[in-house]
Amino acid sequence: MSRAPSSIIAFVRQNPCTLQNPNTQIRNLNVDSKDTNFIRKEFRENQNQSRELVNDTIDQQSLDIVKQVCKITRTIPWWEETLLSSFPSVNFSDPWFFRELLKQQGNVLLSLRFFHWLRSKYEFSPDVDSCNVLFDKLVEAKACKAAGNFLEQTRFRPKPSSLECYLRCLSEAGLVEEAVYLFSFLNKIGYRPSIKTWNMALLACVKVGRNDLVWKLYPNMIDSGVVVDIDTVGCLIQTFCNEEKAMEGYQLLQQVLEEGLVPNTVVFQKLIRAFCKRGEFFRVSELLHTMIARNCHPDIYTYQELILGLCKKGNPLEGYRIFNDLKDRGYAPDRVMYTTMIYALCKIGEIGNARKLWFEMINKGIPPNEYTYNALIYGLCQLHDLEEAKKLHQEMLERGFGETTWSYNILIGGFCLHRRMNEAYGLFQEMPQKGIIRDLITFNTLIKGFCKNGEVAKGQNLLKELLAQGLQPDRFTYTPIIEKLCQVGRLQDAKKFLTAMQSWGIKPQASTHNCFIAALCKEGDVAEGMKWLVRMQEERLRPYHKTFEGLIHSLLQSDRLDDSLFALSFMFRLGYALQTSLCHSLVTRLCKADPSFVESWLAEILEINQANAFSSSSFV
């Protein structure tokens, strides 16, 4: 292993972390520092005992019996009930018999089962050598839980080297708390595991998301005198990424690169995923170039992280360009990459390119799965091709893929989008008949569809059904109902639903505030409309341009000049420009109020409005 410089240790020690003691302990290995000398003495005595054992002379007849017993334990399910009667003259409690069975038996779990049978019949206690062999075989077979139970039941203490193998077994199985405790035990008896064992435990903690245990193990590793290597540093970088501290991981990477050390591809993938999540694609590009420059060539999964990040962050066309470039360079995208790209293209309406990838994928011998089918069905639903979507859905079923909540939600969403509410509701009613669960998305999609179609009463009924089913509503449940009630002038009903929504701890979004202000202005209640505008300012919500103009127009008609100027000031701060007709109305109202300061007000309004108008046009 390459040795890491002291600068790495100094860097990580500047980022201390704490850990609570693990709850799970290996009870038979509990030891206080006062018992250390006793343990060392016991190990020596056990070794002496094993050397003093007399080698029993086993004749051929005895060996044949052992082989017969091994065969019986392998072939007869309930051999424990008949073994004694089958061999009435054999003393199974003799230590030689168990030692020989361990040699002859090819299945360690059957040997363990025989051991438990001996204990139940004879209160059998095997010798130290037999215990060591049985324990080592259990560990070798990756039966770490069985090995732990064996230690607990026998109170047997294996050799430290065997415990290190057991520690690796625990790490591979993801039993990280037990592994951390075992490290502590080995430290107390003065045994130092290898760097490979430390790294296996650190990586296991990373894989199961126990960042706290990583920061517990690492200082103990340094204190034990073990010199860290590039694999250790890789685990630390991955931990930083898991904790959403990508820059700390990036800085650590730069340090090791300066020392001429290069971590494996997985570490780069972790950093790339972390920076994709943050939308910092310039860092991703830098990492890819670093990998290539250091002969750590990115694999298809590394690029998959980049493409997925671009698609999630709203730049699927760039992801599509990289996807095609990869194919030209000889990479072979798998089903996951094709499905990701098809779904991303469908979301932005690029159904032609999505279909192209669909057929390309099939021609390459990669059959679509249910996720690929649903991705393309979603795209067809968004582009008015509902009949084609239904055909593709039927083809999916014929290929053996079952109907799911997700596939139904896609079809229901497509019918709602194109206002075919009867068909959407028919699918909704069909779901429980086929044993398919209707989730919150199912209800929310239909509620929005009915409200958009002017059928707010049906949306309200669905809300009642949703609550009766035990689902918890969210803002997407209430918002369509509230906003539609505002649009049709049923403000009191809208406020009741708003109160119910807030009782769930759900805050109304900006669109809901805008709807209330527009409805209040329509009813002539501009004072209440101003309160909603002030509330939006306090909650840092952005009103629509048309909301400002409608409110200012109503305020001017109600001779509320001060309020209209306040709204105008708020509007300008958000970068909106004032329409010419409303500007004329404002000037007229100012002239009526006090002609003496019209000129100064008008100059300021025109200057700000012109600047905002220019700023808005520059983005067109």
NORHUZI-V822850 format. One record per pair of residues at least 12 apart in sequence whose ideal C-beta (glycine too) atoms are under 6 Angstrom apart, sorted by sequence separation. I is the first residue (numbers start at 1). J is the second residue. D is the distance in whole Angstrom. If there is no record, write none. Layout:
i->I j->J d->D
i->I j->J d->D
This chain:
i->135 j->147 d->6
i->167 j->179 d->6
i->202 j->214 d->6
i->237 j->249 d->4
i->272 j->284 d->5
i->307 j->319 d->4
i->342 j->354 d->5
i->377 j->389 d->5
i->412 j->424 d->5
i->447 j->459 d->4
i->482 j->494 d->5
i->517 j->529 d->5
i->552 j->564 d->5
i->167 j->182 d->5
i->202 j->217 d->6
i->237 j->252 d->5
i->272 j->287 d->6
i->307 j->322 d->6
i->342 j->357 d->5
i->377 j->392 d->5
i->412 j->427 d->5
i->447 j->462 d->5
i->482 j->497 d->5
i->517 j->532 d->5
i->552 j->567 d->5
i->587 j->602 d->6
i->201 j->217 d->6
i->237 j->253 d->6
i->271 j->287 d->6
i->307 j->323 d->6
i->341 j->357 d->6
i->377 j->393 d->6
i->411 j->427 d->6
i->446 j->462 d->6
i->481 j->497 d->6
i->482 j->498 d->6
i->516 j->532 d->5
i->551 j->567 d->6
i->323 j->341 d->5
i->358 j->376 d->6
i->428 j->446 d->6
i->147 j->166 d->6
i->268 j->287 d->6
i->338 j->357 d->6
i->408 j->427 d->6
i->443 j->462 d->6
i->478 j->497 d->6
i->513 j->532 d->6
i->179 j->201 d->5
i->249 j->271 d->6
i->284 j->306 d->6
i->459 j->481 d->5
i->529 j->551 d->5
i->135 j->158 d->5
i->198 j->221 d->5
i->233 j->256 d->5
i->268 j->291 d->5
i->303 j->326 d->6
i->338 j->361 d->4
i->373 j->396 d->4
i->408 j->431 d->6
i->443 j->466 d->4
i->478 j->501 d->4
i->513 j->536 d->5
i->548 j->571 d->4
i->65 j->90 d->6
i->131 j->156 d->5
i->144 j->169 d->4
i->214 j->239 d->5
i->354 j->379 d->5
i->389 j->414 d->6
i->424 j->449 d->6
i->136 j->162 d->6
i->139 j->165 d->5
i->144 j->170 d->5
i->139 j->166 d->5
i->142 j->169 d->6
i->98 j->126 d->5
i->176 j->204 d->5
i->198 j->226 d->6
i->211 j->239 d->5
i->246 j->274 d->4
i->316 j->344 d->4
i->351 j->379 d->5
i->386 j->414 d->6
i->421 j->449 d->6
i->456 j->484 d->5
i->491 j->519 d->6
i->513 j->541 d->6
i->526 j->554 d->5
i->93 j->122 d->4
i->108 j->137 d->4
i->144 j->173 d->5
i->164 j->193 d->5
i->168 j->197 d->6
i->171 j->200 d->4
i->176 j->205 d->5
i->206 j->235 d->5
i->234 j->263 d->4
i->241 j->270 d->4
i->246 j->275 d->6
i->416 j->445 d->6
i->451 j->480 d->4
i->486 j->515 d->4
i->514 j->543 d->6
i->521 j->550 d->5
i->526 j->555 d->5
i->556 j->585 d->5
i->108 j->138 d->6
i->139 j->169 d->5
i->167 j->197 d->6
i->171 j->201 d->5
i->174 j->204 d->6
i->237 j->267 d->5
i->451 j->481 d->6
i->482 j->512 d->6
i->486 j->516 d->6
i->514 j->544 d->5
i->517 j->547 d->5
i->521 j->551 d->6
i->93 j->124 d->5
i->99 j->130 d->5
i->102 j->133 d->5
i->160 j->191 d->4
i->195 j->226 d->5
i->211 j->242 d->6
i->230 j->261 d->5
i->300 j->331 d->5
i->335 j->366 d->5
i->370 j->401 d->4
i->405 j->436 d->6
i->440 j->471 d->5
i->475 j->506 d->5
i->510 j->541 d->4
i->545 j->576 d->5
i->578 j->609 d->5
i->95 j->127 d->5
i->98 j->130 d->6
i->168 j->200 d->5
i->176 j->208 d->6
i->192 j->224 d->6
i->199 j->231 d->5
i->203 j->235 d->5
i->206 j->238 d->5
i->211 j->243 d->6
i->238 j->270 d->5
i->262 j->294 d->5
i->273 j->305 d->5
i->308 j->340 d->6
i->316 j->348 d->6
i->339 j->371 d->5
i->343 j->375 d->4
i->346 j->378 d->5
i->351 j->383 d->5
i->378 j->410 d->5
i->405 j->437 d->5
i->409 j->441 d->5
i->413 j->445 d->5
i->421 j->453 d->5
i->444 j->476 d->5
i->448 j->480 d->4
i->483 j->515 d->4
i->510 j->542 d->6
i->518 j->550 d->6
i->526 j->558 d->5
i->561 j->593 d->6
i->577 j->609 d->5
i->108 j->141 d->5
i->164 j->197 d->6
i->171 j->204 d->4
i->180 j->213 d->5
i->199 j->232 d->6
i->202 j->235 d->4
i->206 j->239 d->6
i->230 j->263 d->6
i->234 j->267 d->4
i->241 j->274 d->4
i->269 j->302 d->5
i->272 j->305 d->5
i->276 j->309 d->2
i->304 j->337 d->5
i->311 j->344 d->4
i->339 j->372 d->4
i->342 j->375 d->5
i->346 j->379 d->3
i->374 j->407 d->5
i->377 j->410 d->5
i->381 j->414 d->3
i->409 j->442 d->6
i->412 j->445 d->5
i->416 j->449 d->3
i->444 j->477 d->5
i->447 j->480 d->6
i->451 j->484 d->4
i->479 j->512 d->6
i->486 j->519 d->4
i->514 j->547 d->5
i->521 j->554 d->4
i->530 j->563 d->5
i->549 j->582 d->6
i->556 j->589 d->5
i->66 j->100 d->5
i->70 j->104 d->5
i->174 j->208 d->5
i->176 j->210 d->5
i->195 j->229 d->6
i->262 j->296 d->5
i->279 j->313 d->5
i->342 j->376 d->6
i->405 j->439 d->5
i->419 j->453 d->5
i->475 j->509 d->6
i->517 j->551 d->6
i->66 j->101 d->6
i->70 j->105 d->5
i->577 j->612 d->4
i->269 j->305 d->6
i->339 j->375 d->6
i->374 j->410 d->6
i->572 j->608 d->5
i->577 j->613 d->4
i->67 j->104 d->6
i->73 j->110 d->5
i->80 j->117 d->5
i->176 j->213 d->6
i->575 j->612 d->6
i->66 j->104 d->5
i->577 j->616 d->6
i->56 j->96 d->4
i->575 j->615 d->6
i->73 j->114 d->6
i->50 j->128 d->5
i->49 j->128 d->6
i->50 j->129 d->5
i->46 j->128 d->5
i->28 j->151 d->5
i->28 j->152 d->5
i->27 j->152 d->6
i->28 j->155 d->5
i->39 j->189 d->5
i->26 j->178 d->6
i->36 j->188 d->6
i->24 j->177 d->4
i->24 j->178 d->6
i->22 j->177 d->4
i->26 j->181 d->6
i->25 j->181 d->5
i->29 j->185 d->5
i->31 j->188 d->6
i->22 j->180 d->6
i->22 j->181 d->6
i->19 j->212 d->5
i->19 j->216 d->4
i->17 j->215 d->3
i->3 j->227 d->6
i->4 j->228 d->5
i->12 j->236 d->6
i->4 j->229 d->6
i->8 j->233 d->6
i->2 j->229 d->6
i->1 j->229 d->4
i->2 j->230 d->5
i->4 j->233 d->6
i->11 j->252 d->6
i->11 j->255 d->6
i->8 j->255 d->6
i->7 j->255 d->6
i->5 j->259 d->5
i->2 j->261 d->5
